[in-house]
Amino acid sequence: MSINANNQKVASALQRNHLSLPSMVKKRDGRIVPFDLSRITKAMENAYETAGEASGYKQDLVQVVANLLAMKDQDQDTISVDT
């Protein structure tokens, strides 16, 4: 399954729970850019590959990370990469 298809599943699960991901991210250099779940998904996939996991990244972990991001600071639309 592609990253985009997996991310759509994550977004659907969040919507069912009345949660949403932040729309913006504050980078370490201070820039504010649009939030992109595929960057997190790709980073997790790369970490699994580097660790020698043949099965690739685990979609359940992507969902957990997305849930945590969605629950954190629900009143804010921007999240920092350092949080």
C-alpha positions as CSV (number, residue, x, y, z in Angstrom):
1,M,0.0,0.0,0.0
2,S,1.3,3.5,-0.9
3,I,2.2,6.2,1.7
4,N,-0.7,8.3,0.4
5,A,-3.2,5.5,0.8
6,N,-2.0,4.8,4.3
7,N,-2.1,8.5,5.2
8,Q,-5.7,8.6,4.0
9,K,-6.5,5.8,6.4
10,V,-4.9,7.7,9.2
11,A,-6.8,10.8,8.4
12,S,-10.1,8.9,8.2
13,A,-9.4,7.3,11.6
14,L,-8.7,10.8,13.1
15,Q,-11.9,12.2,11.7
16,R,-13.9,9.3,13.2
17,N,-12.5,10.4,16.6
18,H,-13.2,14.1,15.9
19,L,-9.5,14.8,15.9
20,S,-7.4,16.7,13.3
21,L,-3.7,17.0,12.6
22,P,-2.1,20.4,12.8
23,S,-2.1,22.3,9.6
24,M,1.3,24.0,10.0
25,V,4.8,23.1,11.4
26,K,7.3,25.4,12.9
27,K,10.7,24.2,11.7
28,R,13.9,24.5,13.9
29,D,15.0,27.5,11.8
30,G,11.8,29.3,12.6
31,R,10.1,28.8,9.3
32,I,6.4,27.8,9.4
33,V,5.5,25.3,6.7
34,P,2.4,23.2,5.9
35,F,2.1,20.0,7.9
36,D,2.8,16.9,5.8
37,L,2.0,13.5,7.3
38,S,3.9,11.8,4.5
39,R,7.2,13.2,5.8
40,I,6.6,11.5,9.1
41,T,5.5,8.3,7.4
42,K,8.6,8.3,5.1
43,A,10.9,9.0,8.0
44,M,9.5,6.0,9.9
45,E,9.8,3.8,6.8
46,N,13.4,4.9,6.4
47,A,14.1,4.1,10.1
48,Y,12.7,0.6,9.7
49,E,14.8,0.0,6.6
50,T,17.9,1.3,8.3
51,A,17.3,-1.1,11.2
52,G,17.0,-4.0,8.8
53,E,13.3,-4.5,9.1
54,A,12.2,-6.3,5.9
55,S,8.5,-5.5,6.4
56,G,9.1,-1.7,6.3
57,Y,7.4,0.7,8.5
58,K,4.4,-0.3,10.6
59,Q,1.2,1.6,9.8
60,D,0.0,1.2,13.4
61,L,2.9,3.3,14.6
62,V,2.1,6.0,12.1
63,Q,-1.5,6.0,13.4
64,V,-0.2,6.3,17.0
65,V,2.0,9.2,16.1
66,A,-0.8,10.9,14.2
67,N,-3.1,10.4,17.2
68,L,-0.6,11.9,19.6
69,L,0.0,14.9,17.3
70,A,-3.8,15.4,16.9
71,M,-4.4,15.3,20.7
72,K,-1.5,17.6,21.6
73,D,-2.4,21.2,21.8
74,Q,-5.8,20.8,20.1
75,D,-6.3,24.5,20.4
76,Q,-3.2,25.3,18.3
77,D,-3.0,24.8,14.5
78,T,0.8,24.9,14.4
79,I,3.1,22.4,16.0
80,S,6.9,22.7,16.5
81,V,9.2,20.0,15.3
82,D,10.9,20.1,18.7
83,T,7.8,19.0,20.6
